[in-house]
């Protein structure tokens, strides 16, 4: 026995063919809309570097510095809130490890810092090429909490570990002819891949007048936050001159040369109208592209006034008595 | 009623085009933009303003070269998106970066060519955004409207100059923008020359 065929739905329930076709069209259009919107949004996001920024690669803490650290707050320490370890180690200008601020932390593994030697030469009585660990063993690390003011008008407060540059210079005994100190960064595109592109004239060089170099504020850092200096911050040894713009703080130093003449410095060679040899923090002298009157402390929303000599005028202003700070920016 | 071809196209562009801006607005306050969120927002909005502006300028050349008609129908959307990003870029600078310190902003605009050039580009885009509606095209008459909207090329050139000044040491990206802009301009000039020749030829065949 055969079942009766199921009853047909009433004709009023049947979707008109016209609408049925519209439904397919609607679904198709919705699909195309979603695909195009996703494609355009994703492409613009990737193109504008959204993916290159922080968050994606958390930075592992560097190993702590072995041995005792002299931690008594010194006369130069600031008690301002410190910039977080994460910000200090993921927001870096170190073109040898990439041009974006996040690149150095990402490429930090490339910069192998052992073995490493530092050459001390030029106008000194005791020139030497010293293994970095031997050099570091000469000086008990002390902590210095310094403001750091970048020429790009942002700033940080960083607890550095290291020793005064003067202590190292006195060991090599500058001659009476020595008037300047020149510093050179490692030249090795294998370990500093940014050097494969001639964005700047590599290797990076910096310089100080001898009296600036011997000032007790001038510091060689081998660590920060009680830990070994991360590669992105200039391991294994970097210069810190807190009253000057950050670019004076040359990273990953391999050579320190005492000279008679003012040494050439990288940013001054690259853009002499924008970056001088002195580069003292000076709110009264604008960078050609932006004002230096204010700065943003990393982590803050509002800007704050920039202080002459980055707030260290009391300690260093006398070094520049009689010098035209506008002409010698 | 027949729907226009590709009715999904412009809504999809607006949605996708505004996605990075929405993401910035969400990520920024939550600390998702890294140590210097304002700098990140400035870089991204400025870059996207330029990308979208150049894309809007690419529509007509793309039609000329391929014969497709859809590029011209997304031109206005791209232009308005570019303006949106340029405005967002300026607002991030003036409100968040400078904290609405009008003196500082004015000093930048007047005294620093880097800012002057970028600000001029934004100002040039304002009348273009205002007159982007069909009503304004009718009101001005198409030839006049068209002439006015050639300012978009000027704005793009100024935008690339602003960007070049900004990066200073690594010119790769500004050079890419400059090259694309040059190419688009070459297509337009080529087309204009071809039209003029065709008109001259037809005038020669049919002396009045």
Interface residues (C-beta under 8 A of the other chain):
Chain A: X25 X29 X30 X32 X33 X34 X35 X36 X37 X38 X39 X40 X41 X42 X43 X44 X45 X47 X48 X49 X50 X53 X54 X55 X86 X87 X90 X91 X95 X99 X101 X102 X154 X197 X199 X200 X270 X271 X286 X288 X289 X290 X291 X293 X294 X296 X298 X299 X301 X302 X303
Chain B: X3 X6 X7 X8 X9 X11 X12 X13 X15 X16 X17 X18 X19 X20 X23 X32 X33 X34 X35 X36 X38 X39 X40 X43 X44 X47 X48 X51 X52 X96 X97 X98 X99 X101 X104 X107 X108 X111 X112 X114 X115 X165 X166 X168 X169 X170
